Amino acid sequence: MKYIFIITIFLTNFLFAQELKVIADSFEADQSKGLSIFEGHVNIIKKNDELNASKITIYTDEKNQPTMFIALGNVSFTIQTQEGAIYRGTAGKVVYLPKESEYHFYKNVYLQQVDEKKEIQGDEVILNTVNGKAHAKGLKTEPVIMIFNIADDTKEENK
């Protein structure tokens, strides 16, 4: 079987009591430290968001509510903001902070806003899913690259 371990976690009070589904090849937990470690073809689905990686560590508080997700290795994702914007991309590392509704992307970040056809490439990008704000930083030797598809109004005027 491709996936050895499938776990579905129902978390009350976590983003309006949404279901969080985690699929992985292996699972290890230390409840006293609030750690859950998933490895091998890890896939997390929460409503319209999806996070894939080789390893994802979930940190929880004393009430077993997630406080941070750290995804490493072959990270890919699809995220939808509260305003309905859809983002897809890849990164070397992703940190998700559920209480802040913020994703922090690191190392060779490629982020594409699908519905607006905007792209961001950089070394560090922060995306807030509540207000839709994004911040990006490049490396010291490489700038942030943003690509926009802009309609050519001159063609319309010449008709």
MDTraj code that builds the backbone (N, CA, C; nanometers):
import mdtraj as md
import numpy as np

residues = "MET LYS TYR ILE PHE ILE ILE THR ILE PHE LEU THR ASN PHE LEU PHE ALA GLN GLU LEU LYS VAL ILE ALA ASP SER PHE GLU ALA ASP GLN SER LYS GLY LEU SER ILE PHE GLU GLY HIS VAL ASN ILE ILE LYS LYS ASN ASP GLU LEU ASN ALA SER LYS ILE THR ILE TYR THR ASP GLU LYS ASN GLN PRO THR MET PHE ILE ALA LEU GLY ASN VAL SER PHE THR ILE GLN THR GLN GLU GLY ALA ILE TYR ARG GLY THR ALA GLY LYS VAL VAL TYR LEU PRO LYS GLU SER GLU TYR HIS PHE TYR LYS ASN VAL TYR LEU GLN GLN VAL ASP GLU LYS LYS GLU ILE GLN GLY ASP GLU VAL ILE LEU ASN THR VAL ASN GLY LYS ALA HIS ALA LYS GLY LEU LYS THR GLU PRO VAL ILE MET ILE PHE ASN ILE ALA ASP ASP THR LYS GLU GLU ASN LYS".split()
xyz = np.array([
    [0.0846, -0.1161, 0.0000],
    [0.0000, 0.0000, 0.0000],
    [0.0898, 0.1232, 0.0000],
    [0.0573, 0.2221, -0.0875],
    [0.1416, 0.3412, -0.1015],
    [0.1494, 0.4193, 0.0290],
    [0.0367, 0.4388, 0.0919],
    [0.0358, 0.5097, 0.2192],
    [0.0102, 0.4102, 0.3316],
    [0.1035, 0.4026, 0.4232],
    [0.0920, 0.3094, 0.5339],
    [-0.0050, 0.3623, 0.6384],
    [-0.0033, 0.4930, 0.6583],
    [-0.0795, 0.5498, 0.7675],
    [-0.1699, 0.6622, 0.7181],
    [-0.2965, 0.6533, 0.7470],
    [-0.3901, 0.7613, 0.7156],
    [-0.4555, 0.8031, 0.8458],
    [-0.4502, 0.9336, 0.8723],
    [-0.5093, 0.9832, 0.9962],
    [-0.5991, 1.1020, 0.9654],
    [-0.7140, 1.1030, 1.0240],
    [-0.8028, 1.2167, 1.0115],
    [-0.8239, 1.2735, 1.1502],
    [-0.7977, 1.4022, 1.1621],
    [-0.8076, 1.4681, 1.2919],
    [-0.9226, 1.5678, 1.2879],
    [-1.0150, 1.5571, 1.3801],
    [-1.1197, 1.6570, 1.3934],
    [-1.0776, 1.7500, 1.5064],
    [-1.0558, 1.8755, 1.4737],
    [-1.0073, 1.9717, 1.5715],
    [-1.1174, 2.0747, 1.5994],
    [-1.1731, 2.0695, 1.7184],
    [-1.2749, 2.1673, 1.7524],
    [-1.2095, 2.3024, 1.7733],
    [-1.2802, 2.4037, 1.7408],
    [-1.2342, 2.5423, 1.7513],
    [-1.1171, 2.5748, 1.6599],
    [-1.0779, 2.4869, 1.5721],
    [-0.9674, 2.5150, 1.4804],
    [-1.0262, 2.5613, 1.3487],
    [-1.0154, 2.6892, 1.3233],
    [-1.0679, 2.7489, 1.2008],
    [-1.2109, 2.7035, 1.1739],
    [-1.2970, 2.7347, 1.2708],
    [-1.4388, 2.7049, 1.2617],
    [-1.4654, 2.5547, 1.2565],
    [-1.3882, 2.4787, 1.3280],
    [-1.4071, 2.3344, 1.3425],
    [-1.4031, 2.2611, 1.2089],
    [-1.3109, 2.3025, 1.1241],
    [-1.2950, 2.2348, 0.9954],
    [-1.2182, 2.1053, 1.0147],
    [-1.2407, 2.0139, 0.9235],
    [-1.1697, 1.8869, 0.9267],
    [-1.0295, 1.9061, 0.8692],
    [-0.9341, 1.8465, 0.9353],
    [-0.7958, 1.8463, 0.8889],
    [-0.7595, 1.7015, 0.8616],
    [-0.7281, 1.6695, 0.7359],
    [-0.6972, 1.5324, 0.6978],
    [-0.5484, 1.5245, 0.6639],
    [-0.4778, 1.4319, 0.7273],
    [-0.3352, 1.4126, 0.7047],
    [-0.3122, 1.2706, 0.6545],
    [-0.2406, 1.2600, 0.5418],
    [-0.2057, 1.1301, 0.4851],
    [-0.0539, 1.1252, 0.4752],
    [0.0075, 1.0171, 0.5216],
    [0.1536, 1.0054, 0.5192],
    [0.1939, 0.8588, 0.5202],
    [0.3223, 0.8356, 0.4860],
    [0.3758, 0.6996, 0.4917],
    [0.4032, 0.6564, 0.6352],
    [0.4417, 0.7533, 0.7205],
    [0.4677, 0.7183, 0.8612],
    [0.4282, 0.8333, 0.9518],
    [0.4053, 0.7995, 1.0777],
    [0.3574, 0.8955, 1.1769],
    [0.4240, 0.8666, 1.3104],
    [0.4630, 0.9748, 1.3781],
    [0.5228, 0.9635, 1.5112],
    [0.4708, 1.0807, 1.5938],
    [0.4358, 1.0566, 1.7198],
    [0.3821, 1.1629, 1.8033],
    [0.4415, 1.1588, 1.9421],
    [0.4530, 1.2773, 2.0011],
    [0.4919, 1.2915, 2.1410],
    [0.3948, 1.3916, 2.2010],
    [0.2878, 1.3392, 2.2613],
    [0.1819, 1.4241, 2.3132],
    [0.2314, 1.5169, 2.4235],
    [0.3265, 1.4729, 2.5053],
    [0.3774, 1.5576, 2.6134],
    [0.4503, 1.6806, 2.5590],
    [0.5098, 1.6686, 2.4395],
    [0.5785, 1.7828, 2.3767],
    [0.4895, 1.8548, 2.2759],
    [0.3723, 1.8000, 2.2493],
    [0.2825, 1.8608, 2.1521],
    [0.3342, 1.8502, 2.0095],
    [0.3944, 1.7372, 1.9760],
    [0.4533, 1.7157, 1.8439],
    [0.3877, 1.5989, 1.7720],
    [0.3584, 1.6208, 1.6442],
    [0.3157, 1.5126, 1.5557],
    [0.4007, 1.5252, 1.4303],
    [0.4725, 1.4193, 1.3956],
    [0.5631, 1.4218, 1.2814],
    [0.5142, 1.3217, 1.1775],
    [0.4900, 1.3716, 1.0566],
    [0.4445, 1.2898, 0.9447],
    [0.5554, 1.2902, 0.8407],
    [0.5893, 1.1711, 0.7877],
    [0.6962, 1.1631, 0.6892],
    [0.6560, 1.0756, 0.5713],
    [0.7154, 1.1056, 0.4552],
    [0.6955, 1.0267, 0.3347],
    [0.5657, 1.0579, 0.2635],
    [0.5719, 1.1327, 0.1545],
    [0.4535, 1.1658, 0.0740],
    [0.3408, 1.2218, 0.1610],
    [0.3727, 1.3228, 0.2403],
    [0.2732, 1.3800, 0.3313],
    [0.1794, 1.4716, 0.2540],
    [0.0512, 1.4564, 0.2804],
    [-0.0526, 1.5374, 0.2173],
    [-0.1483, 1.5819, 0.3264],
    [-0.1658, 1.7141, 0.3386],
    [-0.2606, 1.7693, 0.4355],
    [-0.3674, 1.8444, 0.3575],
    [-0.4939, 1.8171, 0.3901],
    [-0.6053, 1.8860, 0.3263],
    [-0.6924, 1.9463, 0.4355],
    [-0.7208, 2.0753, 0.4201],
    [-0.8111, 2.1465, 0.5100],
    [-0.8983, 2.2360, 0.4238],
    [-1.0224, 2.2008, 0.4094],
    [-1.1182, 2.2716, 0.3252],
    [-1.0613, 2.2839, 0.1846],
    [-1.0281, 2.4064, 0.1385],
    [-0.9764, 2.4260, 0.0032],
    [-0.8242, 2.4342, -0.0016],
    [-0.7574, 2.4192, 0.1116],
    [-0.6116, 2.4267, 0.1172],
    [-0.5511, 2.2869, 0.1142],
    [-0.4360, 2.2772, 0.0467],
    [-0.3640, 2.1500, 0.0406],
    [-0.2152, 2.1788, 0.0529],
    [-0.1464, 2.0986, 0.1339],
    [-0.0030, 2.1118, 0.1560],
    [0.0603, 1.9742, 0.1401],
    [0.1637, 1.9663, 0.0562],
    [0.2340, 1.8408, 0.0310],
    [0.3816, 1.8595, 0.0614],
    [0.4448, 1.7580, 0.1207],
    [0.5872, 1.7658, 0.1527],
    [0.6400, 1.6272, 0.1872],
    [0.7719, 1.6189, 0.1995],
    [0.8342, 1.4938, 0.2428],
    [0.8179, 1.4741, 0.3930],
    [0.8137, 1.5878, 0.4667],
    [0.8000, 1.5810, 0.6126],
    [0.7218, 1.7026, 0.6603],
    [0.6226, 1.6786, 0.7459],
    [0.5472, 1.7878, 0.8077],
    [0.5383, 1.7619, 0.9568],
    [0.5785, 1.8620, 1.0332],
    [0.5699, 1.8559, 1.1787],
    [0.4599, 1.9510, 1.2232],
    [0.3684, 1.9001, 1.3058],
    [0.2592, 1.9818, 1.3589],
    [0.2823, 1.9990, 1.5089],
    [0.2859, 2.1247, 1.5524],
    [0.3011, 2.1589, 1.6936],
    [0.1639, 2.1955, 1.7485],
    [0.1319, 2.1461, 1.8685],
    [0.0030, 2.1755, 1.9299],
    [0.0224, 2.2347, 2.0687],
    [-0.0814, 2.3053, 2.1170],
    [-0.0768, 2.3625, 2.2511],
    [-0.1323, 2.2622, 2.3522],
    [-0.1503, 2.3077, 2.4749],
    [-0.1973, 2.2180, 2.5811],
    [-0.3400, 2.1688, 2.5589],
    [-0.4158, 2.2371, 2.4720],
    [-0.5518, 2.1943, 2.4385],
    [-0.5543, 2.1115, 2.3095],
    [-0.4368, 2.0681, 2.2632],
    [-0.4206, 1.9899, 2.1401],
    [-0.4661, 2.0645, 2.0149],
    [-0.4601, 2.1970, 2.0200],
    [-0.4913, 2.2790, 1.9038],
    [-0.3614, 2.3110, 1.8295],
    [-0.3580, 2.2979, 1.6978],
    [-0.2352, 2.3257, 1.6223],
    [-0.1931, 2.4718, 1.6360],
    [-0.0649, 2.4925, 1.6605],
    [-0.0096, 2.6276, 1.6699],
    [0.0860, 2.6571, 1.5543],
    [0.1424, 2.5513, 1.4949],
    [0.2364, 2.5708, 1.3855],
    [0.2528, 2.4413, 1.3072],
    [0.2635, 2.4559, 1.1754],
    [0.2936, 2.3455, 1.0852],
    [0.4252, 2.3814, 1.0168],
    [0.5196, 2.2881, 1.0101],
    [0.6430, 2.3098, 0.9358],
    [0.6553, 2.1990, 0.8323],
    [0.6588, 2.2390, 0.7054],
    [0.6693, 2.1440, 0.5934],
    [0.8068, 2.1572, 0.5301],
    [0.8737, 2.0437, 0.5085],
    [1.0081, 2.0420, 0.4501],
    [1.0164, 1.9398, 0.3373],
    [1.0969, 1.9698, 0.2363],
    [1.1253, 1.8743, 0.1297],
    [1.0164, 1.8614, 0.0257],
    [1.0444, 1.9027, -0.0970],
    [0.9491, 1.8935, -0.2086],
    [0.8125, 1.9512, -0.1728],
    [0.8131, 2.0699, -0.1147],
    [0.6881, 2.1307, -0.0683],
    [0.6118, 2.1920, -0.1856],
    [0.4849, 2.1555, -0.1947],
    [0.3939, 2.2178, -0.2905],
    [0.2633, 2.2470, -0.2169],
    [0.1864, 2.3412, -0.2707],
    [0.0680, 2.3839, -0.1968],
    [-0.0342, 2.4482, -0.2895],
    [-0.1583, 2.4462, -0.2426],
    [-0.2689, 2.5225, -0.2990],
    [-0.3397, 2.5855, -0.1802],
    [-0.3588, 2.7174, -0.1866],
    [-0.4173, 2.7914, -0.0739],
    [-0.5256, 2.8838, -0.1276],
    [-0.6369, 2.8927, -0.0546],
    [-0.7417, 2.9872, -0.0903],
    [-0.7598, 3.0847, 0.0247],
    [-0.7576, 3.2151, -0.0066],
    [-0.7769, 3.3176, 0.0959],
    [-0.9258, 3.3306, 0.1265],
    [-0.9578, 3.4019, 0.2334],
    [-1.0987, 3.4237, 0.2679],
    [-1.1707, 3.5033, 0.1603],
    [-1.0958, 3.5853, 0.0850],
    [-1.1554, 3.6631, -0.0242],
    [-1.1730, 3.5799, -0.1507],
    [-1.1250, 3.4543, -0.1508],
    [-1.1438, 3.3650, -0.2632],
    [-1.0270, 3.3572, -0.3598],
    [-0.9189, 3.4316, -0.3361],
    [-0.8010, 3.4228, -0.4226],
    [-0.7354, 3.2864, -0.4038],
    [-0.6914, 3.2264, -0.5138],
    [-0.6287, 3.0942, -0.5091],
    [-0.4812, 3.1070, -0.5440],
    [-0.3970, 3.0512, -0.4585],
    [-0.2523, 3.0524, -0.4779],
    [-0.2028, 2.9086, -0.4903],
    [-0.1090, 2.8874, -0.5821],
    [-0.0414, 2.7583, -0.5960],
    [0.1071, 2.7861, -0.6004],
    [0.1859, 2.6866, -0.5582],
    [0.3284, 2.7081, -0.5688],
    [0.4123, 2.6001, -0.5066],
    [0.5417, 2.6330, -0.4965],
    [0.6401, 2.5422, -0.4382],
    [0.7369, 2.6236, -0.3534],
    [0.8034, 2.5562, -0.2618],
    [0.9038, 2.6196, -0.1760],
    [0.9880, 2.5109, -0.1116],
    [1.1032, 2.5488, -0.0595],
    [1.1880, 2.4544, 0.0117],
    [1.1360, 2.4260, 0.1518],
    [1.0678, 2.5271, 0.2094],
    [1.0146, 2.5143, 0.3455],
    [0.8909, 2.6026, 0.3570],
    [0.7877, 2.5516, 0.4260],
    [0.6672, 2.6299, 0.4515],
    [0.6344, 2.6194, 0.6000],
    [0.6070, 2.7347, 0.6612],
    [0.5608, 2.7396, 0.7997],
    [0.4214, 2.8005, 0.7968],
    [0.3243, 2.7283, 0.8543],
    [0.1876, 2.7792, 0.8623],
    [0.1547, 2.8070, 1.0072],
    [0.1055, 2.9280, 1.0341],
    [0.0648, 2.9688, 1.1687],
    [-0.0870, 2.9852, 1.1688],
    [-0.1613, 2.8850, 1.2167],
    [-0.3074, 2.8878, 1.2077],
    [-0.3730, 3.0037, 1.2812],
    [-0.3215, 3.0422, 1.3972],
    [-0.3844, 3.1503, 1.4739],
    [-0.3742, 3.2838, 1.4009],
    [-0.2672, 3.3032, 1.3239],
    [-0.2479, 3.4257, 1.2465],
    [-0.3011, 3.4114, 1.1038],
    [-0.3394, 3.2897, 1.0647],
    [-0.3818, 3.2590, 0.9274],
    [-0.2752, 3.3026, 0.8280],
    [-0.1489, 3.2694, 0.8589],
    [-0.0364, 3.3135, 0.7778],
    [0.0513, 3.1973, 0.7348],
    [0.0908, 3.2017, 0.6079],
    [0.1868, 3.1072, 0.5529],
    [0.3181, 3.1815, 0.5310],
    [0.4281, 3.1207, 0.5737],
    [0.5622, 3.1740, 0.5504],
    [0.6344, 3.0736, 0.4605],
    [0.6749, 3.1193, 0.3430],
    [0.7418, 3.0344, 0.2446],
    [0.8896, 3.0726, 0.2390],
    [0.9786, 2.9728, 0.2349],
    [1.1225, 2.9976, 0.2341],
    [1.1914, 2.9132, 0.1264],
    [1.3029, 2.9629, 0.0763],
    [1.3940, 2.8921, -0.0147],
    [1.3304, 2.8615, -0.1506],
    [1.3755, 2.9322, -0.2517],
    [1.3278, 2.9104, -0.3888],
    [1.1758, 2.9090, -0.3976],
    [1.1143, 3.0145, -0.3478],
    [0.9686, 3.0231, -0.3435],
    [0.9147, 3.0615, -0.4812],
    [0.8153, 2.9877, -0.5248],
    [0.7394, 3.0219, -0.6447],
    [0.5928, 3.0223, -0.6027],
    [0.5302, 3.1386, -0.6136],
    [0.3917, 3.1552, -0.5702],
    [0.3139, 3.2168, -0.6855],
    [0.2054, 3.1524, -0.7266],
    [0.1246, 3.2002, -0.8375],
    [-0.0172, 3.2228, -0.7892],
    [-0.0686, 3.3458, -0.8105],
    [-0.2091, 3.3730, -0.7827],
    [-0.2850, 3.3354, -0.9083],
    [-0.3535, 3.2244, -0.9048],
    [-0.4129, 3.1626, -1.0223],
    [-0.5179, 3.2527, -1.0870],
    [-0.6104, 3.3051, -1.0087],
    [-0.7208, 3.3819, -1.0645],
    [-0.6780, 3.5176, -1.1204],
    [-0.5640, 3.5721, -1.0777],
    [-0.5146, 3.7006, -1.1270],
    [-0.3943, 3.6849, -1.2191],
    [-0.3447, 3.5643, -1.2341],
    [-0.2269, 3.5347, -1.3152],
    [-0.1062, 3.6204, -1.2745],
    [-0.0843, 3.6308, -1.1450],
    [0.0324, 3.6998, -1.0893],
    [0.1274, 3.5943, -1.0349],
    [0.2569, 3.6206, -1.0435],
    [0.3573, 3.5274, -0.9929],
    [0.4588, 3.6025, -0.9076],
    [0.5041, 3.5373, -0.8019],
    [0.6095, 3.5910, -0.7169],
    [0.7159, 3.4835, -0.7031],
    [0.8425, 3.5229, -0.7218],
    [0.9558, 3.4344, -0.6990],
    [1.0503, 3.5060, -0.6047],
    [1.0957, 3.4370, -0.5025],
    [1.1857, 3.4983, -0.4051],
    [1.2374, 3.3953, -0.3081],
    [1.3042, 3.4445, -0.2054],
    [1.3587, 3.3534, -0.1055],
    [1.2723, 3.3480, 0.0197],
    [1.1872, 3.4501, 0.0382],
    [1.0968, 3.4509, 0.1533],
    [0.9705, 3.5259, 0.1144],
    [0.8558, 3.4601, 0.1291],
    [0.7271, 3.5219, 0.0991],
    [0.6336, 3.4911, 0.2146],
    [0.5583, 3.5912, 0.2577],
    [0.4591, 3.5740, 0.3640],
    [0.3231, 3.6070, 0.3049],
    [0.2254, 3.5175, 0.3259],
    [0.0906, 3.5368, 0.2749],
    [-0.0089, 3.5225, 0.3891],
    [-0.0888, 3.6270, 0.4109],
    [-0.1947, 3.6226, 0.5108],
    [-0.3242, 3.5874, 0.4392],
    [-0.3900, 3.4789, 0.4799],
    [-0.5091, 3.4320, 0.4099],
    [-0.6361, 3.5068, 0.4492],
    [-0.6310, 3.5866, 0.5549],
    [-0.7483, 3.6641, 0.5950],
    [-0.7573, 3.7932, 0.5146],
    [-0.6465, 3.8696, 0.5119],
    [-0.6502, 3.9979, 0.4414],
    [-0.5890, 3.9911, 0.3015],
    [-0.5315, 3.8773, 0.2632],
    [-0.4755, 3.8607, 0.1294],
    [-0.3453, 3.9336, 0.1050],
    [-0.2846, 3.9889, 0.2090],
    [-0.1594, 4.0630, 0.1921],
    [-0.0416, 3.9675, 0.1789],
    [0.0526, 4.0044, 0.0904],
    [0.1732, 3.9251, 0.0698],
    [0.2951, 4.0162, 0.0803],
    [0.4038, 3.9630, 0.1360],
    [0.5313, 4.0327, 0.1465],
    [0.6378, 3.9382, 0.0933],
    [0.7344, 3.9932, 0.0181],
    [0.8385, 3.9077, -0.0390],
    [0.9760, 3.9708, -0.0202],
    [1.0764, 3.8832, -0.0041],
    [1.2161, 3.9246, 0.0054],
    [1.2978, 3.8374, -0.0882],
    [1.3984, 3.8970, -0.1478],
    [1.4906, 3.8209, -0.2309],
    [1.6163, 3.7888, -0.1525],
    [1.7058, 3.7167, -0.2158],
    [1.8362, 3.6912, -0.1569],
    [1.9231, 3.8148, -0.1733],
    [2.0368, 3.8191, -0.1056],
    [2.1278, 3.9317, -0.1229],
    [2.1765, 3.9423, -0.2670],
    [2.1893, 3.8287, -0.3338],
    [2.2386, 3.8287, -0.4716],
    [2.1275, 3.8171, -0.5752],
    [2.0065, 3.7877, -0.5339],
    [1.8944, 3.7705, -0.6262],
    [1.7764, 3.8570, -0.5810],
    [1.7148, 3.9305, -0.6732],
    [1.5986, 4.0123, -0.6364],
    [1.4706, 3.9295, -0.6312],
    [1.3657, 3.9908, -0.5788],
    [1.2320, 3.9336, -0.5876],
    [1.1853, 3.9569, -0.7305],
    [1.1212, 3.8581, -0.7899],
    [1.0686, 3.8720, -0.9257],
    [0.9169, 3.8610, -0.9196],
    [0.8498, 3.9610, -0.9758],
    [0.7036, 3.9578, -0.9846],
    [0.6665, 3.9656, -1.1309],
    [0.5747, 3.8824, -1.1736],
    [0.5300, 3.8793, -1.3129],
    [0.3800, 3.9039, -1.3143],
    [0.3383, 4.0022, -1.3932],
    [0.1971, 4.0354, -1.4077],
    [0.1583, 4.0180, -1.5536],
    [0.0416, 3.9670, -1.5815],
    [-0.0135, 3.9652, -1.7169],
    [-0.1022, 4.0871, -1.7298],
    [-0.0611, 4.1818, -1.8166],
    [-0.1335, 4.3067, -1.8332],
    [-0.1938, 4.3099, -1.9735],
    [-0.3215, 4.3450, -1.9800],
    [-0.3881, 4.3565, -2.1094],
    [-0.3294, 4.4751, -2.1846],
    [-0.3096, 4.4610, -2.3152],
    [-0.2547, 4.5674, -2.3983],
    [-0.3697, 4.6535, -2.4489],
    [-0.3909, 4.7703, -2.3846],
    [-0.5007, 4.8607, -2.4187],
    [-0.4808, 4.9286, -2.5536],
    [-0.3570, 4.9366, -2.6010],
    [-0.3331, 5.0047, -2.7286],
    [-0.3945, 4.9281, -2.8441],
    [-0.4004, 4.7994, -2.8368],
    [-0.4639, 4.7189, -2.9414],
    [-0.6133, 4.7494, -2.9485],
    [-0.6761, 4.7695, -2.8319],
    [-0.8184, 4.7999, -2.8283],
    [-0.8447, 4.9376, -2.8863],
    [-0.7557, 5.0358, -2.8575],
    [-0.7745, 5.1721, -2.9034],
    [-0.7568, 5.1838, -3.0539],
    [-0.6709, 5.1014, -3.1156],
    [-0.6426, 5.1072, -3.2579],
    [-0.7521, 5.0430, -3.3434],
    [-0.8448, 4.9772, -3.2858],
    [-0.9508, 4.9094, -3.3618],
    [-1.0547, 5.0056, -3.4105],
])
top = md.Topology()
chain = top.add_chain()
for i, resn in enumerate(residues, 1):
    res = top.add_residue(resn, chain, resSeq=i)
    for name in ("N", "CA", "C"):
        top.add_atom(name, md.element.get_by_symbol(name[0]), res)
traj = md.Trajectory(xyz[None], top)
